[in-house]
Amino acid sequence: MIDKVKDLWPELEWIKGKDLREKTANTWALALESSVLSVEDLKTIPFTLLVPDLKVSFMTHKRAVVHIAKECGDKINYFFKDDLPVNMDVLISGAILADVGKLLEYDMKDKRLVQGTYGKYLRHPFSGVSLAEKCGLPPEVCHIIATHAKEGDLVKRSTEAYIVHHADFMTFLPFKDRLKI
């Protein structure tokens, strides 16, 4: 399963710390083993159920979020240096794992993606943290998973969590709410 995860997420190699890289990959492996979704499903299912007829896949969106977050973190480190340091390993791990809980939230019914019973009770930020904790991810990464979505609006976010939150929403809201003229 780890080989499938590495193929799915070449961005894992951006995480310099071997232990964090392995725990991040293991979290995805656990999610895939616990999900009705396959690696191939992730390449074809829409990244959200909130936009009708969405053609952008889960993996296209997720990888875009990781790339945008990394670029943003690099620029913040370049411009603000020690005044606003970004831990790039934590940022990249958190960005890769932000939506890992969706693998438990979603279900397939009549070959269509739907929110499953589990997902009706526990949204993906909660299930994602649970998966990450089982794999030994540090609290800094779990915080990003927990706060990347609207649930995070109720707490203070770390710099890395703000970056992932905005990378995620800037690639979601224009599909959902953009002004079309």
Backbone hydrogen bonds, N-H to C=O, Kabsch-Sander energy under -0.5 kcal/mol:
donor,donor_aa,acceptor,acceptor_aa,energy
5,V,1,M,-2.2
6,K,2,I,-2.6
7,D,3,D,-2.0
8,L,4,K,-2.3
9,W,5,V,-2.4
12,L,9,W,-1.9
13,E,10,P,-1.6
14,W,11,E,-1.9
15,I,12,L,-1.7
16,K,14,W,-0.8
18,K,16,K,-0.5
21,R,17,G,-2.5
22,E,18,K,-2.7
23,K,19,D,-2.4
24,T,20,L,-2.3
25,A,21,R,-2.3
26,N,22,E,-2.8
27,T,23,K,-1.7
28,W,24,T,-1.6
29,A,25,A,-2.3
30,L,26,N,-2.6
31,A,27,T,-2.3
32,L,28,W,-2.6
33,E,29,A,-2.4
34,S,30,L,-1.5
35,S,31,A,-0.6
35,S,32,L,-0.8
42,L,38,S,-1.8
43,K,39,V,-0.8
43,K,40,E,-0.7
44,T,41,D,-1.9
45,I,41,D,-3.2
47,F,56,V,-1.7
54,L,51,V,-1.1
58,F,45,I,-2.3
59,M,42,L,-2.1
61,H,57,S,-2.3
62,K,58,F,-2.8
63,R,59,M,-2.7
64,A,60,T,-1.9
65,V,61,H,-2.4
66,V,62,K,-2.1
67,H,63,R,-2.4
68,I,64,A,-2.8
69,A,65,V,-2.8
70,K,66,V,-2.5
71,E,67,H,-2.4
72,C,68,I,-2.5
73,G,69,A,-2.9
74,D,70,K,-2.7
75,K,71,E,-2.2
76,I,72,C,-2.7
77,N,73,G,-2.5
78,Y,74,D,-2.1
79,F,75,K,-2.9
80,F,76,I,-2.8
81,K,76,I,-0.6
81,K,77,N,-1.1
83,D,80,F,-2.6
84,L,81,K,-0.9
87,N,85,P,-0.5
88,M,86,V,-1.0
91,L,87,N,-2.7
92,I,88,M,-2.8
93,S,89,D,-2.5
94,G,90,V,-2.7
95,A,91,L,-2.5
96,I,92,I,-2.6
97,L,93,S,-2.0
98,A,94,G,-1.1
100,V,97,L,-1.8
102,K,99,D,-1.9
103,L,100,V,-1.5
104,L,101,G,-1.7
105,E,101,G,-1.7
106,Y,102,K,-2.5
107,D,114,V,-2.8
109,K,112,R,-3.0
112,R,109,K,-1.4
114,V,107,D,-2.9
116,G,105,E,-2.7
116,G,114,V,-0.6
119,G,105,E,-0.6
120,K,116,G,-1.4
121,Y,117,T,-1.1
121,Y,118,Y,-0.8
122,L,118,Y,-2.8
126,F,123,R,-1.2
127,S,123,R,-1.8
128,G,124,H,-2.6
129,V,125,P,-1.6
130,S,126,F,-2.0
131,L,127,S,-2.4
132,A,128,G,-2.5
133,E,129,V,-2.8
134,K,130,S,-2.0
135,C,131,L,-1.1
136,G,133,E,-1.5
137,L,132,A,-2.4
141,V,138,P,-1.0
142,C,138,P,-2.1
143,H,139,P,-2.6
144,I,140,E,-1.0
145,I,141,V,-2.0
146,A,142,C,-2.8
147,T,143,H,-2.0
148,H,144,I,-1.1
148,H,145,I,-0.5
152,G,149,A,-1.9
153,D,150,K,-1.8
154,L,151,E,-1.3
155,V,152,G,-1.5
162,Y,158,S,-2.4
163,I,159,T,-2.1
164,V,160,E,-2.3
165,H,161,A,-2.7
166,H,162,Y,-2.6
167,A,163,I,-2.6
168,D,164,V,-2.6
169,F,165,H,-2.6
170,M,166,H,-2.5
171,T,167,A,-0.6
171,T,168,D,-0.6
172,F,169,F,-1.1
173,L,169,F,-2.6
175,F,172,F,-1.2
176,K,172,F,-1.5
177,D,173,L,-4.1
178,R,173,L,-0.6
178,R,174,P,-0.6
181,I,179,L,-0.6
